[in-house]
């Protein structure tokens, strides 16, 4: 703050960015911030995309020439988001949700959902 006040109107162009890491009493630097070493460029690397069961299921469905589309609704008992898996993404196929590393679908006329394999999911969606 004092540096910004001392620089006046040239502060936006000459002031260094603050360190966003929290400072604890044992890790306070004893030297001014201008002599602090720069962060390595490895911290600027993008983080790899997290692999989840849902992403694996979506890839499996896509490889079978099916479309995975959110329905905009949720399952009444669990609150999980429902998806339609079909050839066109609009009609037919199956409606399911993903939870606990499994895909859950309801049988025709039943209100309860149960887990099925990805192979069975593709088979039902292509009927």
Residue pairs with C-beta under 8 A, 6 or more apart in sequence:
3 11
3 15
4 11
4 15
5 11
7 14
7 15
16 33
16 34
18 33
19 33
19 36
23 29
29 36
49 55
53 98
53 101
53 102
54 98
57 68
57 98
57 103
57 118
57 121
58 68
60 118
60 122
61 67
61 68
61 85
61 118
61 121
61 122
61 125
62 68
64 122
64 125
64 126
65 87
66 85
66 86
66 87
66 93
66 122
66 125
66 126
67 85
67 86
67 87
67 88
67 89
68 83
68 84
68 85
68 89
69 83
69 84
69 85
69 86
69 89
69 90
70 81
70 82
70 83
70 84
71 81
71 82
71 83
71 84
71 95
73 81
73 82
74 80
74 81
74 82
74 97
75 82
75 97
75 104
75 113
76 111
77 112
78 97
78 99
78 113
80 97
80 98
80 99
80 104
81 97
82 95
82 96
82 97
83 95
83 96
83 97
83 98
84 90
84 93
84 94
84 95
85 93
85 94
85 95
85 96
85 121
85 125
86 92
86 93
86 94
86 125
87 93
87 125
87 126
92 125
93 124
93 125
94 105
94 121
94 124
94 125
95 105
95 106
96 103
96 104
96 105
96 113
96 121
97 103
97 104
97 113
98 104
102 115
102 116
103 115
103 116
103 117
103 118
103 121
104 113
104 114
104 115
104 116
105 113
105 114
105 116
105 121
105 124
106 112
106 113
106 114
107 114
116 124
